[in-house]
Amino acid sequence: REQAGPAGARIDALRDCVEGLPEKSRDLLRLRYFEGFSCGEIAGRIDARLDAVYKRLSRLHEALRECVEGKLERGMTA
């Protein structure tokens, strides 16, 4: 599972961070980035307002950025 080099370390950290998210958050990321739904389509699927979907994704991006940076700073010893 370990990737080579700095990019690989970032990918491993991101994978760990995503795995640690609540299921609803992982589902949102899956719909957007793996299944390719637009934010508008996701809003319709999960019965949420478009601005709420944008806000949730924005918060997830920030949380993942902080998580990845923290893991890289700690050398992913966990």
C-alpha positions as CSV (number, residue, x, y, z in Angstrom):
1,R,0.0,0.0,0.0
2,E,3.0,2.3,0.5
3,Q,3.7,4.5,-2.5
4,A,7.2,5.7,-3.4
5,G,8.3,9.3,-2.9
6,P,6.6,12.4,-1.7
7,A,3.6,12.1,-4.0
8,G,3.1,8.6,-2.9
9,A,3.2,9.6,0.8
10,R,0.6,12.3,0.1
11,I,-1.6,9.7,-1.6
12,D,-1.3,7.3,1.3
13,A,-2.1,10.1,3.8
14,L,-5.1,11.1,1.7
15,R,-6.4,7.6,1.6
16,D,-6.0,7.2,5.4
17,C,-7.8,10.5,5.9
18,V,-10.7,9.6,3.6
19,E,-11.1,6.3,5.4
20,G,-11.4,8.1,8.7
21,L,-14.3,10.2,7.5
22,P,-17.9,9.5,8.4
23,E,-19.8,7.4,5.8
24,K,-22.0,10.3,4.7
25,S,-18.9,12.3,3.9
26,R,-17.2,9.5,2.0
27,D,-20.4,9.0,0.0
28,L,-20.5,12.7,-0.9
29,L,-16.9,12.5,-2.1
30,R,-17.6,9.3,-4.0
31,L,-20.6,10.8,-5.8
32,R,-18.6,13.9,-6.8
33,Y,-15.2,12.6,-7.7
34,F,-15.6,8.9,-8.5
35,E,-19.1,8.8,-10.1
36,G,-18.7,12.3,-11.6
37,F,-22.0,13.8,-10.5
38,S,-22.2,17.6,-10.5
39,C,-23.0,19.4,-7.3
40,G,-26.5,20.1,-8.6
41,E,-27.0,16.4,-9.4
42,I,-25.8,15.5,-5.9
43,A,-28.1,18.0,-4.3
44,G,-31.1,16.4,-6.1
45,R,-29.9,12.9,-5.1
46,I,-29.5,13.6,-1.4
47,D,-32.4,16.1,-1.2
48,A,-30.2,19.0,-0.1
49,R,-29.8,22.6,-1.3
50,L,-27.0,23.3,-3.8
51,D,-25.3,25.8,-1.5
52,A,-25.3,23.1,1.2
53,V,-23.5,20.6,-1.1
54,Y,-20.9,23.3,-2.0
55,K,-20.4,24.1,1.7
56,R,-20.1,20.4,2.7
57,L,-17.5,19.8,0.0
58,S,-15.6,22.9,0.9
59,R,-15.5,21.8,4.6
60,L,-14.4,18.3,3.5
61,H,-11.6,19.7,1.3
62,E,-10.3,21.8,4.3
63,A,-10.5,18.9,6.7
64,L,-8.7,16.6,4.3
65,R,-6.0,19.2,3.6
66,E,-5.4,19.6,7.4
67,C,-5.4,15.8,7.9
68,V,-3.0,15.1,5.1
69,E,-0.6,17.9,6.2
70,G,-0.7,16.6,9.8
71,K,0.1,13.1,8.7
72,L,2.9,14.2,6.5
73,E,4.4,16.4,9.3
74,R,4.2,13.4,11.7
75,G,5.7,11.1,9.1
76,M,2.6,9.0,9.1
77,T,3.9,6.9,12.0
78,A,0.3,5.9,13.0
